[in-house]
Amino acid sequence: MDTKTSADLTVALLDETGAMAADLAHLRHKLHQFPEIGLDLPRTQEVVLAELDGLGFEITLGTELSSVAAVLRGGKRDDANPTTVLLRADMDALPVQESTNMPYASLIDGAMHACGHDLHITMLLGAAKVLSARQADLAGDVVLMFQPGEEGLDGASVMVREGILNVSGHLPDASFGMHVMSGLETGGTVFSKPGTAMGAADTLHVTVLGSGGHGSAPHLAKDPISVAAEMISSIHAMITVGTIQAGSSATVIPETAMFKATVRSFSPKTQARLRTALATLLESIAIGHGMTADVVYEDQYPMLINDVTEHEFAQRTAIELFGDDRYRAAAHPLAASEDFSRILNAVPGAFLFLSAAPEGADLDAAAFNHSPYAVFADDVLTDGAALYARLAIDRLNR
């Protein structure tokens, strides 16, 4: 694409998405007020289908989850070997009681779009309208992946199992995802990095096996709680322990104590070392107290790894769309994890972050994603829609 054409497309996309600003904000607020958790999101799916209706997409619904796969066939596709680009938005909320006091705050007790997935849905639907209007000129196929169950349920794996990577009839040539952040950067800033951009997230399950007894005579028992506490103290600098379960009475030393921890790593080598070293350390601590420990290391989400070439393309696209001052190369991967890693393991692509911090927000004090106080600005909805659309258009033309 020559410079003049690129500049013209930039103006056109920003004008088109800018004209949608009020509608996108209204849609986002509607989604935010009625969040749904997990793999079954019937109301959210209904909203997505209504917005896609009449845009020329071929729709496929999930069976194990309420996903939506939408395929747009470009008018200038090579029928024998069409280029295909996949764009993804996750749709599920979190089991969080909202405390933002925003006028469009969640109306569902115990559920909140605290991670901004309502923005992801809205931005991808905005891009769908932009792409639909250009269908005749698209040089290939676009697959939109609306995914439930990102928050700990690995909905991406379910969609892969149900055929999202072949829903157009061809494995995508490139895949792109995006995630809003409530802080970290000035609102509207896009940031990412090549290679590992997010960590692997595994779970450590530990059960300390002791010998129960009376709380007044600890010398006659083997207290698993004290040993579990020593274990946690030994590993807390490396990993985060999220749950502890032991005992039922202040006067009873229980037989067992259990805890679970999340383990984050940024390379296969480190992940393998942690898998072995944690088990060795914890089992040794138990043995030192005359007890045993059952240590199970559960692999969950793999590292999210941006393809170098596709990341360079995505970075260039963001800069062409928004300017140099709105893109920042991240120095380090985020410790958070993402099941879009499943897609990137199968299809080269890139995952980008878009700051949705409200204008004038104190970034040092802003509530982070997953907080009941997390606030995401509507201003970035048009940016995200334009970026999704531009990634698809330019990648099909490459």
C-alpha positions, 0 to 999 in steps of 0.5 A: 500500500503506497503512502497516499493510499495508506493516509487516505485509508487512515482518514477514512477509518478514523472518520467512519469509526468516529461517526459510530462513537455514540452508538459504540458507547451505547452498545458497550454500556448495555453489555456492561450492565448485563455481564455474564460469566463463564462459557454460557453467555446467551444474552451476550451472544444474542447481542452479538448476533443482532449487531452482525445481522445483515452485514454479510457474515456467515455465522457459526455458533458453538455447541459446548459454549455460546461462541460466535464465529463470523466469516466475511468473504472478500470480493477480491479473494483468491478462490483457489487460495484465499488469504484469511485473517482472524480477529478475536474478542473475548466476551465473559465477565468476572465474579466481581461485585462492581464498586465504580458507581458509574451510571452504567454499572453492572445490574447483575449481583456478583458479576462485572466486566472488570477486565474490559471484555465489554469493550473488546466485543464492542470494538470488534463489532464496530470493525465488523461494520467497517469491514462489511462496508468494504467487503467487495474490496477485501482481498481475502476472508476475515474471521471474527472470533467472539469467545466466551470463557477466557477468564480461567475456563480456556474458552479458546481451546474449546473454540479450537476443538469446535473448529474456529481455525477452519471455520472459513475452510482455510487455516488463517494466515494471521491472527490478531487479538487486543486487550484494554488496560485500565491503567499502565499507559496514557489512554489510547496508547497501544503497546506490545512486544515481539516474542513472549508478551505474556506469561504462562500460567500454571497451578501448583496444588500442594497437600501436606500429610500430617498426623492430627491431634489435640491443640493442647498437645502439639508434640503428640501430633504432626501439624501440617499447618505449620509445615504448609506455612513454612512452605508458603514462606519459602516460595512466596517470592517466586509465586503467589499462593491464592488459597489455603485450606486446613482444619475446622476447629481452633483446638484440633490439629488436622490431618492435612493442609492444602494450598494452591498457587499460581506459577508464572513463567516466561520461557519453556526453560524456566517453566521446566525448572520451576516444575521440578524445583518447586516439587523438590523444595516442598517435598524436602520441607515436609520430609524435614518435619517427618511428613509427606507432601503431595505436589501436583504441577498443573500446566494451564495457559501457555506463554503468549508469543507474538510472531516477530513478523506479524508483530512488526506488521501490527506495530507498523499498522498502529503507528500508521493509524494513530502516530508514533506517539501512540505506540510504545514498545513494551520492555518486558512481558506481562505476568498475566496470561491469555488463552489467545496463546492457543490461537497464536500457537497454531497461527502466527499473529500478534496480541496488542494492548490498548490503554483505556485509562480515562482522561486525566486518570492518575495512572499510579493510583488507577484500579487495575483490571479485575478490580471492582473499581476498574474503570475503562474509558469509552473514548478508545472504542473507536480506536479499537474498532479502527485498529481491528479493521485496519489490521484485517485490511492491510494484512489481506493486502500484504 
